[in-house]
């Protein structure tokens, strides 16, 4: 194995750009291929947890994110009457991380920050309008064929990292099988004004309101209040997007008047869980949505993808130093284990279990011995397998 390998990253979302930037800063040449003509600006993930911010801090973008985003110091839980049943702050994370909070920040804005950083690194090449359609792994090389601005173009490298999303062409071309589950119904997102709190005074940056096993999530963004609610089976997308249905759905869950006239945007999407049975071949590796796709509750999937990116970049650097594939294979397998044994079960547990989940959270919020462990899980501090994290304040990073 060459002491300075070459790398191709498929996909220029936050995971692919983070991975490419870590690789480039390790002195390893990297080429990024993105099928779109620019970064994806569709509103997608928006929650960033403490260890993810620490990772992005190593890339020099976290402080800008904090300055422009919404810092969430506590999680609030209410019942259908609007009464606060529990409020859990992030105090127990102080000293474990440089960012002891959550952050609400648009995924596309992070992509912009990472793109600017990558463009300034001469060891990285970023090609838009470059859609991968075929890969071949032969010996110690990987060949990638893509349509680059409409023309068939071939790229070759020592390693290929598939960060090309839930419908990953890299994963499919490499023959990596997946396990898939479609959650019942869909998810409706409404983008309400930030002064939404006049309807429910005292909201925190993230507030969950429960009515039996049903719930609604209220996330404060820097330009709106994002309202997220499940759409039951049997309701069509057109019906869910209508004012009448949305008003009725929200009023059935918590005490609120007619907010729809003030809503500027809304969308509906299907909720699906999918993960690859293996995270790699010999020289092809998966990260982010290509490796795992979960439901959106808790905002864990993109965060896990950023963790994948750092782990794989560190594994690649260790493999180059050792002139052996073993260190890279080891961290990739560990990220696969984290996906299978922790990420998927934890996000699955949030579906359709509202009543029991709320009862458990209220109990934990009153027990100072159990609360830190709960917060560490919510912040994904126990999902850092394969990642070497920095020490904070001279101590040991939790995880």
N, C-alpha and C positions, 0 to 999 in steps of 0.2 A: 504494500500500500504506500502511495506517495506521501511524503511528509507534508505536502501542501496539496490536498485534494481539491477538486473542483466540484461545484454544487449547482444543481438546478432546483429552484423552488417553483412549483406550479400554484398560482393563486396569489393575488396581491391584496387580500384582506388584512385585517390586523394580525392574524396568526402568521401568514406567509411573510408579511413585511417585517414583523418582529424577528422571526427566525432568520430571515435574510440579513437583517441588520446585525444580529448577534454573530452570525457566521462571518460577515464582512469584517467586523471589528476584531475578530480572532485572526485576521490576516488571510482568510480563505476566499478565493474568488467565487462569486455567486451570481447566477443569472436568474431573474424572476420573470416568469411568463404569465400574463394575465389576459384572459379572453376579452374583457371589457375594454373600452377605449379610454376609460378613466377609472378612478376608484369608485366603488359602489356607494352611492349617496342615499340609498334607501334606508329609512329609519328601521333599525334592527335592535341589537342588544344595547343596553344602556347602563347596566350595573357593573361596577368594578370593585372587587374585594381587596382587602389589605395586602395579601401577598402578591396579587397581580400588580398593584400599584408599586410595590417594592421592585418587582421585576421590570416594570416599565420605567421606574426611576433609574435603573441601570442604563437605560437607553436615552435618558435625558428628557423624557416627555411627560413624566408624571406630575411635576410641579405645575406645568402649564395646564394640564387637565384639571388639577385641583383649583387653580385660579379661575378657570372658565366654567367649571361644572358646579354641581350641587353636592356639598359635603353632607353626608347623612350620619348623624351622631347616635341615632337610636332607631330601633324598630318598634312600631306601635301596633297593638292588637285591640280591636274593638268588636263589640257585638252588634247585632242588627239594629239596636236602639241608638247606636252611636256612642255608647258608654265605653270608656277605656278600661280594658280588663288587664292589660299588661303593657309595660313600656320597658324595653331592654336596651340599655346603652352599651357602648363598646369599650367601657372603661377597662375591662380585663385584658384588652389588647395592648394597652399602653406598656411600652418597654419591650414588646415582642416584635413590633413593626414600626417603621417610620410613618405609617399612615393608619392610625388606629380608628378607622371608620370605613364606611362605604362611600362610594362616589357615583353619582349619576352623571353620565357624560355620553354623548352620542358616538356610536361605533364609527360612523363615517368621519367624524372630526378626528378621532384617533388615527384613522387611516391617513388623513391628510398630514398629521404631524410626523408619522413614521415615513411617509413618502418623502417629505422634505429632508428628513435625516438621511434616508437611503440615497437620495439624489446627490448628496454632498460627499458620498463615499466612493472613491474611484475603484474600489474593489468590487463594486456592485453594478450590475446592468439591469435596468427595469424596462421590459418590453410590454406595452399594452397592445391590444388588438392581436393577441397571440394565443390562439385556442389550441390546446393540446388535443390531439385525436389518436395518437398511437405512441406506445413506448415499447422498448425492447431492452431486456437486461441480459447482457452477454459477458461472461467472465467478470472483469473488474471495471466494466463500463456500462453506462445506461444511455441509450439513445432515445431522444424525445423528438417526435415529429409533430409539428404544429402548423396551423394556418396563420402566418404572420402577415397581417395586412392583406389577406386574401391569397397569399402565395405560400405554397408548401415549403417549409423551412426545417432543417434538421439541426438539433443541438445535441451535444454529447458532454457527459460529465461522469465523475466517479460515483456521485450519489444524486438521487432524486427524492425530494420531499413533497408529498402531495398535500397541499393546503388549499385545495380547490373546491371546498364546500361539500354540502350534504350529498350532492349528485356526482361526487368525485370521479372524473374520467381516469385519473391515475389509479385509484382504487379498483375500478372496474377493469382497466387494461392490465393491471398486475394480477388479476384473478383473485382478489381478496374478497371473501364472502362476508355478508353482513347478517345481523339479526335485526328485525324491524318490528315495531309495534305502533299501530295507529291508536291514539287516544280517542275516546268517544267525543263527538262534537267538534267545535272549533274554538277559537279565541278571538274576542272583539277588543280592539284598542280604540279608545277615544282620547283626543288631545284637547283637554279643557284649559281655560285660562288659569294662570297661577293663583288668582284670587278665589279659586275654587273653595278655599278654606272658609269663606264666609258661610258656606253651607254646613260645614263641619269644623267649628273652631278648634284650634290646638293640634292640627295634624302635624305629624313628623314627616321627614323626608320620604320615608316609606311607611305606609299604614296599610294593614290588612284588616278588612271587615268581614266577619263571619256570620252567616245565618245558616245554622245547621251544618251540613256538609258542603254548602256552597260558600263562596267567598269572592271578594273583589279586592284588587290591589290598586293603591293610589300612590303613584311615584311622582315626586316633585322633580321637574327638569328646570333648566335655566330659562326656558321660554314657555313652559306649559305645565299642566298637571296631567300625567298620563294615567288613564283609568283602564284597567285590564280586567275583563270578566269572561268567564267561560260561556260558550254558546252550546246548549244541550243538543243532543242528537235529534234529528227530525226537523231542525230549523235550517232553512236554506240560507245561503250567503246573502242573497238579496234581502230576505226578511230581516236578518241580523243587522244589516246596514241601514235599515229604515228607522226613522225617528220613533215611531210608535213602539216598535219592538224594544229598542234600546232603552227608552224611558221606562217601559214596563219592567224590563229586566233589572234595571238599577233600583227602581222603587221597591222591587220584591226583595232586595238584598239589604238596603239600608235607607234611613230616612233622608231623602233628598228631593228637592223640587225639580222642576223642569230645567235642566242645564243644557239640553241639546241645542237651543238657539245659539249658545256661546261656543259650541264645539266647532273648531275650524277644520278638523281632519279626523278621519276614522279609517280603520282597515280591519279586515278579517283574515285569519290564516289558520290552516290546519295544524294540529299539534301531533307530532310524530316523534317517536324515539327510534334511533338506529345506531348501531355500533358495529365496527368491523371485528370479526372473530380473531384476526391477527393484526397487529399494528405495523407489520413490515414483511418484506421478503429479505433477501440478502443485502440489497443496495437501494431498495425503494422503501420509503417510510411515510407514514400517515400522521397528520396532526390536525387539531381543530375539528371542524364539522366533518371532514373526510374520515376521521377516526370515530367521532362520537357526536350524536345529535340528541339532545334531551328536551324535555318540556322547559318552558321559560320561567317557571316559578323559582325564585331565589337567584336568578341570573347567573347560573353556574357554568353554562356550556362554553361561552366565549372565554371566561376566566380560565377554565381548564385548558383551552386551546393555547392561551398565552403561556401557561405552565409547560405544556407540551413543547412549545417553541424553544424556551430556554433549556429544558432538559435535553432535547435533541441537539441543540447547538453545543452544549457542554459535552455531550457524548461524542459528537463529531470531533471536537478539539482533542478530547482524550484519546480517541481512536487514532488520530493523526500522530499524536505524541508517542503512542505505544506501537505504532505501525501494525495495528490489529483492529479488526472489526468488532471484537468482543465488547469494548466499552460502549459503543454505540448501540449494538444489539441489546445490551443489558438495560440501558435506560429506556429504549423503545419498548421492550417487553414490560418494564415496570409501569410505563404510562398506559399500556394496554391493561395491566392488572388494576390500576387505579380506576380506569374507565369501567371495567367489568365489575369490580368488587365494591366500589364506593360511589362513584359518580352516578351510574345508572340506578342502583337501588335507592340512593338518597333522593334523587329527583322523582323517581317513580312513587315514593312514599308520600309525596305531597298531593297526589291526585285522588280526589274523591274521599278524603279522610279528614275533612275539615273539622267536624265536631270533636273527634278524639284528638286530633292534632292541637286544636286550640286548648283543650283541657290540659294536655301535657305541657304546653308552653306556659300557661298560667301557673301551673304547679312549679315548673322549673324557675320561673321568674322570681319566685318567693324563696328559693333555696340557694343560698350563696355558695354552697359546695358544688351544686350541679350547674350553675349558671355559666362559669367559665368554659366548661367543656362544650356546652351548647353553642356558645358564641364562637368557639374555635371551629366547630363544624360549620356554622353558618358562614364564617369567613373563609372556609375551605383550607384552613391551616393544616388539616390532616390529609390533604390531597396532593401534597408536594413530593410524593415519591419520585425519585429519579432526578430531583432538582436540588442543586447546591445553592442554598440561599445565603445572603450576607448576614453577618452578625449585626445586631442592633444594640447600640449603646454598650458595646463590649460584651454583650451576653450571647446566649444561644438562640437562634431563630427557632420558634416553635414549629414542629412539623416532622 
